[in-house]
Amino acid sequence: MSVHKSCLLLLSLLCWAGVLPAMPLKDREVNSGPPPAVYLDSLGRDFVLEKPVSRVVSLLPAATEILFAIGAGDLAVGITEYCDYPPEAQSLPRVGGFSGATVSVEQIAMLMPGLVLISADMHYRIADLLDELGIPFFAVEPRNFADVYSVISIIGELTGREEGAGRVIAGMKEKLKTAEIRAALSIEKQKKSGADPEIPSVFWVLSSEPLMSIGGNTILNEAIKLAGGRNIFEDMKEDWPLVSFEEVLKAKPDWILSADDMGSALDTMLLSRREFSRLIPAVEKGRTVNLDADLVYRYGPRLADGVLAITALLHP
C-alpha cells in the first residue's frame, strides 16, 4: 500500500472515531456553552480541549505513571516498551520504544487516541506527522519541580481527573517537606554536638566515559538541593556538562552518586582512578551510591521518593 493510501486509511479511521485535529478557536462555531480550554505545551503549540479525553497513548514512562497515579489509568490504551510502572500498565499495547525513531505512528493511529502524551525533546520529529494525521498530542518537558506539578495538573485536567492530580501533587509536596525537616534536624544535631555544620557536597555521575555530571538548571540539581545537599557543579550553565577528574579532585565531594542504570560503570571508574581513594572524602569514607534510576530520572510522582532517598544518604 502506498504512503498516500496509508495516510488516507488512517485519516478515515480517525474521522470514524471522532478524533479530529485541534482547530484554532477562530475557526470553531460559536456556541452557548463554556469556551473550550486551551493549553500551551512544551513545543509552544495549543491543545484545545472541549471535553476530557477518553483514550490516551503515553510515549513517556513518567506520563504513564502520572496517568495511573491520578486515577486515569483506565483511559490508557497504549504505551511504550519502557513504560513498566505501575505493574497494571504492563498489559497495555505497545507502540514502540522511547525515542521518536522507534515509535510507530501507524500503531498509535490504530488505537484511535484522543490524546498522545509525548516528550518535547525526544519526540519533536513525529509531532508534525501526528498533526498531519489529525492525532491530538500534548508535549511535555519539565525542567524543574514546578514544571512537574504543572504537567501533573494539566494531565489531570485533560483527563477529567483534577482531584486525583491534586492529591498526587499534595503527596509529593508532603514528602519534600519531610526531606526538608530531616535535613534541618541533621544540621541542628551537628550544631548541638559542637561541630561546624556543612551542607554535604555531591558529585553526580551521569556518565563515566566521557565523565559527565549535572549543571545548576536541572531537576537533579534541584533534587539534591531539596535533599539538603549541594551539587559541586551547580554553577555550570550546561545541563549535562563534561567535567574533568581534576575538577572533581579539587571539589572534594562528600558523596558520589549515580543511578543504577549505569550498571558497574561507577565502580569501574573509581577503581581506575587511584587518586580518588586518596584525595576524595566520598571514596575514602565509602560514600559512593547507585540510586534507583526510575526514582531520579523519571520526572513523575516518584521523583519525590528519589529526593527522600538522597536525603536519607546525606542526612542519616
VOPAGU-2260 file (C-alpha; in pm, 1 decimal, decimal comma):
REM VOPAGU-2260
SITE   aa  ch    i         X         Y         Z
SITE  MET   A    0       0,0       0,0       0,0
SITE  SER   A    1     136,5     342,3     -91,8
SITE  VAL   A    2     215,6     603,9     172,5
SITE  HIS   A    3     -65,6     821,8      32,1
SITE  LYS   A    4    -322,5     544,1      65,0
SITE  SER   A    5    -195,8     458,5     415,0
SITE  CYS   A    6    -246,1     817,4     523,7
SITE  LEU   A    7    -599,3     821,2     380,1
SITE  LEU   A    8    -679,1     498,7     565,3
SITE  LEU   A    9    -550,5     642,6     892,7
SITE  LEU   A   10    -745,2     964,2     844,1
SITE  SER   A   11   -1060,6     763,3     772,3
SITE  LEU   A   12   -1015,7     565,4    1093,1
SITE  LEU   A   13    -963,2     882,8    1293,2
SITE  CYS   A   14   -1267,2    1054,3    1144,7
SITE  TRP   A   15   -1475,8     742,1    1211,4
SITE  ALA   A   16   -1360,4     752,0    1575,1
SITE  GLY   A   17   -1442,1    1119,3    1610,7
SITE  VAL   A   18   -1078,1    1215,2    1670,3
SITE  LEU   A   19   -1018,5    1542,9    1487,3
SITE  PRO   A   20    -719,0    1777,2    1480,5
SITE  ALA   A   21    -720,0    2070,0    1720,8
SITE  MET   A   22    -862,3    2373,1    1537,0
SITE  PRO   A   23    -789,9    2738,7    1609,6
SITE  LEU   A   24   -1058,8    2896,7    1821,4
SITE  LYS   A   25   -1141,1    3145,1    1542,8
SITE  ASP   A   26   -1240,1    2855,8    1310,3
SITE  ARG   A   27   -1479,6    2695,6    1557,3
SITE  GLU   A   28   -1851,9    2752,1    1562,9
SITE  VAL   A   29   -1968,7    2978,4    1840,6
SITE  ASN   A   30   -2197,6    2801,1    2085,1
SITE  SER   A   31   -2374,4    2890,8    2404,4
SITE  GLY   A   32   -2169,2    2654,1    2619,8
SITE  PRO   A   33   -1846,6    2733,6    2802,3
SITE  PRO   A   34   -1550,0    2807,6    2573,6
SITE  PRO   A   35   -1301,3    2525,4    2522,7
SITE  ALA   A   36    -989,4    2528,8    2738,7
SITE  VAL   A   37    -660,6    2594,6    2561,0
SITE  TYR   A   38    -330,9    2456,7    2695,1
SITE  LEU   A   39      13,9    2556,8    2570,9
SITE  ASP   A   40     250,9    2259,8    2553,6
SITE  SER   A   41     632,0    2247,1    2569,5
SITE  LEU   A   42     659,3    2278,6    2190,4
SITE  GLY   A   43     469,4    2606,4    2203,5
SITE  ARG   A   44     158,5    2455,7    2044,1
SITE  ASP   A   45    -200,6    2497,1    2160,5
SITE  PHE   A   46    -406,4    2197,8    2267,2
SITE  VAL   A   47    -776,8    2277,6    2254,8
SITE  LEU   A   48    -992,5    2076,6    2494,6
SITE  GLU   A   49   -1371,6    2082,9    2470,8
SITE  LYS   A   50   -1424,6    1784,4    2699,7
SITE  PRO   A   51   -1196,0    1542,0    2887,1
SITE  VAL   A   52   -1035,7    1280,1    2664,4
SITE  SER   A   53   -1128,7     913,7    2697,3
SITE  ARG   A   54    -841,4     737,1    2517,6
SITE  VAL   A   55    -475,4     817,5    2589,0
SITE  VAL   A   56    -148,2     689,6    2444,0
SITE  SER   A   57     160,9     766,9    2652,3
SITE  LEU   A   58     507,9     775,3    2497,7
SITE  LEU   A   59     668,2     860,3    2832,3
SITE  PRO   A   60     724,0     629,9    3131,6
SITE  ALA   A   61     675,5     928,8    3364,2
SITE  ALA   A   62     347,6    1026,2    3194,4
SITE  THR   A   63     226,0     666,3    3221,7
SITE  GLU   A   64     299,2     673,5    3594,8
SITE  ILE   A   65     113,4    1004,4    3623,1
SITE  LEU   A   66    -194,1     863,9    3447,1
SITE  PHE   A   67    -221,4     571,8    3687,3
SITE  ALA   A   68    -133,6     779,3    3994,5
SITE  ILE   A   69    -412,8    1032,6    3930,4
SITE  GLY   A   70    -671,2     761,1    3860,0
SITE  ALA   A   71    -668,1     785,3    3480,1
SITE  GLY   A   72    -502,7     450,2    3416,0
SITE  ASP   A   73    -829,5     316,3    3276,2
SITE  LEU   A   74    -802,3     571,8    2994,2
SITE  ALA   A   75    -460,1     449,3    2879,0
SITE  VAL   A   76    -484,3     244,6    2557,7
SITE  GLY   A   77    -117,4     237,2    2450,8
SITE  ILE   A   78     232,0     280,7    2595,9
SITE  THR   A   79     599,6     223,4    2506,4
SITE  GLU   A   80     828,8     -68,8    2582,7
SITE  TYR   A   81     984,3     134,5    2864,4
SITE  CYS   A   82     657,1     208,1    3045,4
SITE  ASP   A   83     693,3     -61,7    3310,0
SITE  TYR   A   84     535,7     103,1    3614,5
SITE  PRO   A   85     292,6      51,3    3771,3
SITE  PRO   A   86     258,7    -322,9    3705,7
SITE  GLU   A   87    -100,7    -272,9    3581,7
SITE  ALA   A   88      34,1     -80,1    3282,9
SITE  GLN   A   89     236,5    -371,5    3150,0
SITE  SER   A   90     -63,3    -541,7    2988,2
SITE  LEU   A   91    -133,6    -243,9    2758,7
SITE  PRO   A   92     -49,8    -247,0    2384,2
SITE  ARG   A   93     299,8    -119,9    2295,4
SITE  VAL   A   94     361,9     135,4    2020,4
SITE  GLY   A   95     742,7     122,2    2015,4
SITE  GLY   A   96    1040,5     230,0    2220,0
SITE  PHE   A   97    1120,6     557,9    2387,9
SITE  SER   A   98    1278,9     761,8    2107,2
SITE  GLY   A   99    1081,0     908,6    1820,0
SITE  ALA   A  100    1268,3     684,4    1574,0
SITE  THR   A  101    1129,9     369,4    1736,4
SITE  VAL   A  102     768,6     482,1    1777,9
SITE  SER   A  103     509,4     357,3    1528,6
SITE  VAL   A  104     270,6     639,0    1441,3
SITE  GLU   A  105      56,7     391,5    1247,6
SITE  GLN   A  106       9,2     178,3    1560,3
SITE  ILE   A  107     -80,2     492,2    1755,5
SITE  ALA   A  108    -341,6     584,1    1495,1
SITE  MET   A  109    -495,7     235,4    1505,9
SITE  LEU   A  110    -557,4     285,7    1879,6
SITE  MET   A  111    -766,1     595,4    1795,4
SITE  PRO   A  112    -648,2     810,3    2090,2
SITE  GLY   A  113    -798,7    1141,1    2187,8
SITE  LEU   A  114    -460,8    1237,9    2334,6
SITE  VAL   A  115     -97,8    1130,9    2288,9
SITE  LEU   A  116     148,2    1241,4    2555,6
SITE  ILE   A  117     493,9    1299,8    2407,2
SITE  SER   A  118     833,9    1440,3    2504,6
SITE  ALA   A  119     920,6    1778,2    2353,8
SITE  ASP   A  120    1288,3    1677,2    2338,4
SITE  MET   A  121    1259,7    1313,2    2228,7
SITE  HIS   A  122     952,7    1313,7    2003,8
SITE  TYR   A  123     951,4    1652,0    1831,6
SITE  ARG   A  124    1029,9    1485,8    1497,3
SITE  ILE   A  125     698,6    1297,9    1495,5
SITE  ALA   A  126     491,4    1595,3    1614,9
SITE  ASP   A  127     420,6    1721,7    1262,8
SITE  LEU   A  128     327,1    1372,5    1144,5
SITE  LEU   A  129      83,0    1331,9    1433,3
SITE  ASP   A  130     -59,9    1671,2    1346,6
SITE  GLU   A  131     -97,4    1582,9     977,2
SITE  LEU   A  132    -284,7    1267,1    1067,2
SITE  GLY   A  133    -517,0    1456,0    1299,8
SITE  ILE   A  134    -391,1    1279,6    1612,2
SITE  PRO   A  135    -414,4    1519,1    1909,9
SITE  PHE   A  136     -96,5    1531,5    2118,0
SITE  PHE   A  137      44,9    1726,3    2408,8
SITE  ALA   A  138     421,9    1768,3    2450,8
SITE  VAL   A  139     577,9    1792,7    2796,6
SITE  GLU   A  140     935,7    1851,0    2910,9
SITE  PRO   A  141     954,7    1955,4    3277,8
SITE  ARG   A  142    1272,2    2143,4    3374,8
SITE  ASN   A  143    1206,0    2176,8    3747,7
SITE  PHE   A  144     968,5    2060,6    4020,9
SITE  ALA   A  145     724,0    2342,3    3946,6
SITE  ASP   A  146     702,4    2212,4    3588,9
SITE  VAL   A  147     641,6    1858,3    3715,3
SITE  TYR   A  148     349,0    1981,3    3925,2
SITE  SER   A  149     216,1    2172,7    3623,7
SITE  VAL   A  150     236,5    1865,1    3399,2
SITE  ILE   A  151      51,5    1651,7    3655,5
SITE  SER   A  152    -213,7    1919,8    3694,4
SITE  ILE   A  153    -265,3    1959,9    3317,9
SITE  ILE   A  154    -285,8    1585,0    3257,7
SITE  GLY   A  155    -545,4    1578,0    3535,6
SITE  GLU   A  156    -749,7    1843,2    3356,8
SITE  LEU   A  157    -713,5    1682,2    3013,7
SITE  THR   A  158    -841,0    1350,7    3150,8
SITE  GLY   A  159   -1100,4    1487,0    3391,0
SITE  ARG   A  160    -902,3    1367,3    3693,2
SITE  GLU   A  161    -832,6    1704,6    3854,6
SITE  GLU   A  162    -896,8    1577,8    4205,7
SITE  GLY   A  163    -657,4    1286,5    4163,2
SITE  ALA   A  164    -390,3    1517,3    4024,1
SITE  GLY   A  165    -431,2    1745,2    4323,6
SITE  ARG   A  166    -382,0    1453,7    4562,9
SITE  VAL   A  167     -65,5    1340,9    4383,4
SITE  ILE   A  168      86,1    1689,5    4391,6
SITE  ALA   A  169      -1,8    1731,5    4758,9
SITE  GLY   A  170     155,8    1393,2    4836,8
SITE  MET   A  171     476,4    1489,2    4657,5
SITE  LYS   A  172     499,7    1820,4    4842,7
SITE  GLU   A  173     444,2    1641,9    5173,7
SITE  LYS   A  174     737,9    1407,8    5101,7
SITE  LEU   A  175     959,2    1702,8    5009,7
SITE  LYS   A  176     861,8    1870,9    5335,3
SITE  THR   A  177     968,5    1554,7    5517,5
SITE  ALA   A  178    1305,2    1571,6    5339,0
SITE  GLU   A  179    1345,8    1936,3    5435,5
SITE  ILE   A  180    1271,0    1863,4    5802,3
SITE  ARG   A  181    1511,7    1568,0    5808,0
SITE  ALA   A  182    1793,9    1779,7    5662,6
SITE  ALA   A  183    1723,4    2061,4    5908,7
SITE  LEU   A  184    1728,2    1822,6    6205,1
SITE  SER   A  185    2058,7    1679,2    6085,0
SITE  ILE   A  186    2214,6    2026,6    6069,3
SITE  GLU   A  187    2077,7    2109,6    6413,7
SITE  LYS   A  188    2221,5    1787,5    6554,3
SITE  GLN   A  189    2564,0    1883,2    6421,4
SITE  LYS   A  190    2538,6    2223,7    6587,8
SITE  LYS   A  191    2447,5    2069,9    6923,4
SITE  SER   A  192    2745,9    1834,3    6902,5
SITE  GLY   A  193    2973,9    2134,0    6861,0
SITE  ALA   A  194    3062,0    2055,5    6500,4
SITE  ASP   A  195    3065,7    2319,8    6232,6
SITE  PRO   A  196    2763,7    2218,5    6018,3
SITE  GLU   A  197    2821,0    2192,9    5645,9
SITE  ILE   A  198    2590,7    2113,3    5357,0
SITE  PRO   A  199    2707,9    1778,0    5209,8
SITE  SER   A  200    2859,3    1821,7    4863,2
SITE  VAL   A  201    2758,9    1582,0    4584,8
SITE  PHE   A  202    2926,0    1476,2    4261,1
SITE  TRP   A  203    2655,7    1324,4    4040,0
SITE  VAL   A  204    2796,1    1091,5    3775,8
SITE  LEU   A  205    2573,5    1096,2    3470,8
SITE  SER   A  206    2829,6     918,8    3254,0
SITE  SER   A  207    3176,2     781,0    3321,4
SITE  GLU   A  208    3307,8     775,3    2962,5
SITE  PRO   A  209    3313,2    1062,5    2895,8
SITE  LEU   A  210    3288,5    1192,6    3251,1
SITE  MET   A  211    2963,8    1388,2    3263,6
SITE  SER   A  212    2772,3    1546,4    3550,6
SITE  ILE   A  213    2472,8    1776,6    3603,3
SITE  GLY   A  214    2451,3    2154,6    3589,5
SITE  GLY   A  215    2256,2    2400,1    3801,1
SITE  ASN   A  216    1949,1    2425,6    3576,5
SITE  THR   A  217    1841,4    2062,4    3602,1
SITE  ILE   A  218    1577,0    1885,4    3806,5
SITE  LEU   A  219    1850,1    1666,5    3954,7
SITE  ASN   A  220    2031,8    1974,7    4085,2
SITE  GLU   A  221    1706,9    2087,4    4245,6
SITE  ALA   A  222    1650,9    1739,1    4388,8
SITE  ILE   A  223    1994,2    1743,5    4553,8
SITE  LYS   A  224    1923,9    2088,3    4698,8
SITE  LEU   A  225    1582,7    1978,2    4830,7
SITE  ALA   A  226    1755,6    1678,2    4988,4
SITE  GLY   A  227    1982,3    1912,0    5183,5
SITE  GLY   A  228    2288,6    1876,1    4961,7
SITE  ARG   A  229    2494,0    2081,7    4719,1
SITE  ASN   A  230    2585,6    1981,6    4365,3
SITE  ILE   A  231    2956,9    2055,2    4313,9
SITE  PHE   A  232    2881,8    2167,4    3955,4
SITE  GLU   A  233    2575,7    2379,1    4033,6
SITE  ASP   A  234    2746,1    2688,0    3887,9
SITE  MET   A  235    2772,0    2533,1    3541,4
SITE  LYS   A  236    2520,4    2662,6    3286,9
SITE  GLU   A  237    2514,6    2345,8    3076,6
SITE  ASP   A  238    2254,8    2090,7    3180,6
SITE  TRP   A  239    2489,2    1795,0    3129,8
SITE  PRO   A  240    2846,5    1931,2    3139,5
SITE  LEU   A  241    3156,3    1734,1    3055,2
SITE  VAL   A  242    3389,1    1757,8    3354,8
SITE  SER   A  243    3744,8    1658,0    3435,2
SITE  PHE   A  244    3888,8    1440,2    3711,0
SITE  GLU   A  245    4092,6    1740,7    3818,4
SITE  GLU   A  246    3776,2    1943,5    3880,3
SITE  VAL   A  247    3630,9    1661,3    4090,1
SITE  LEU   A  248    3953,3    1625,3    4289,3
SITE  LYS   A  249    3955,2    1997,9    4357,4
SITE  ALA   A  250    3591,1    1998,6    4476,2
SITE  LYS   A  251    3647,7    1704,4    4717,3
SITE  PRO   A  252    3281,7    1588,8    4720,8
SITE  ASP   A  253    3140,3    1426,3    5032,6
SITE  TRP   A  254    2925,2    1195,6    4820,3
SITE  ILE   A  255    2947,1    1045,8    4472,0
SITE  LEU   A  256    2601,7     949,2    4348,5
SITE  SER   A  257    2474,1     793,0    4028,9
SITE  ALA   A  258    2179,6     590,4    3901,5
SITE  ASP   A  259    2175,2     211,4    3880,0
SITE  ASP   A  260    2111,5     220,4    3503,2
SITE  MET   A  261    2488,7     275,3    3470,3
SITE  GLY   A  262    2548,5     -75,6    3599,8
SITE  SER   A  263    2902,6    -114,1    3727,2
SITE  ALA   A  264    3031,2     193,4    3540,2
SITE  LEU   A  265    3063,9     393,9    3860,9
SITE  ASP   A  266    3264,6     120,1    4035,5
SITE  THR   A  267    3486,4      76,3    3729,1
SITE  MET   A  268    3552,9     448,6    3715,4
SITE  LEU   A  269    3651,3     461,9    4082,5
SITE  LEU   A  270    3879,7     160,1    4056,0
SITE  SER   A  271    4054,8     303,1    3750,7
SITE  ARG   A  272    4141,0     628,0    3927,9
SITE  ARG   A  273    4351,0     551,4    4234,1
SITE  GLU   A  274    4378,3     917,6    4324,8
SITE  PHE   A  275    4008,5     911,2    4409,0
SITE  SER   A  276    4067,0     685,1    4707,2
SITE  ARG   A  277    4346,1     906,6    4840,0
SITE  LEU   A  278    4205,7    1254,2    4783,7
SITE  ILE   A  279    3825,7    1243,3    4776,1
SITE  PRO   A  280    3632,1    1214,1    5105,7
SITE  ALA   A  281    3341,1    1035,7    4935,4
SITE  VAL   A  282    3562,1     746,0    4824,4
SITE  GLU   A  283    3767,1     734,1    5143,0
SITE  LYS   A  284    3451,7     703,0    5352,9
SITE  GLY   A  285    3268,3     465,3    5119,4
SITE  ARG   A  286    3005,9     719,5    5021,9
SITE  THR   A  287    2952,5     614,2    4659,8
SITE  VAL   A  288    2598,5     500,1    4584,8
SITE  ASN   A  289    2392,9     398,0    4281,1
SITE  LEU   A  290    2031,2     506,6    4329,6
SITE  ASP   A  291    1719,9     364,3    4162,4
SITE  ALA   A  292    1719,6     529,0    3818,5
SITE  ASP   A  293    1339,0     529,4    3799,4
SITE  LEU   A  294    1319,5     746,1    4112,1
SITE  VAL   A  295    1562,0    1014,0    3992,2
SITE  TYR   A  296    1531,0    1015,8    3612,5
SITE  ARG   A  297    1154,6     978,7    3566,8
SITE  TYR   A  298    1001,2    1317,9    3626,4
SITE  GLY   A  299     675,2    1192,2    3771,2
SITE  PRO   A  300     518,3    1123,6    4111,6
SITE  ARG   A  301     805,8     904,5    4235,5
SITE  LEU   A  302    1058,5    1185,2    4192,4
SITE  ALA   A  303     970,5    1292,5    4546,7
SITE  ASP   A  304    1070,1     942,3    4662,4
SITE  GLY   A  305    1401,6     999,9    4488,7
SITE  VAL   A  306    1455,9    1315,3    4694,5
SITE  LEU   A  307    1378,2    1122,4    5013,4
SITE  ALA   A  308    1628,4     854,1    4912,1
SITE  ILE   A  309    1900,7    1116,0    4858,7
SITE  THR   A  310    1813,2    1284,1    5189,2
SITE  ALA   A  311    1843,6     954,4    5374,6
SITE  LEU   A  312    2200,5     924,3    5244,4
SITE  LEU   A  313    2313,8    1282,1    5304,1
SITE  HIS   A  314    2146,0    1314,4    5642,4
SITE  PRO   A  315    2135,0     970,8    5809,4
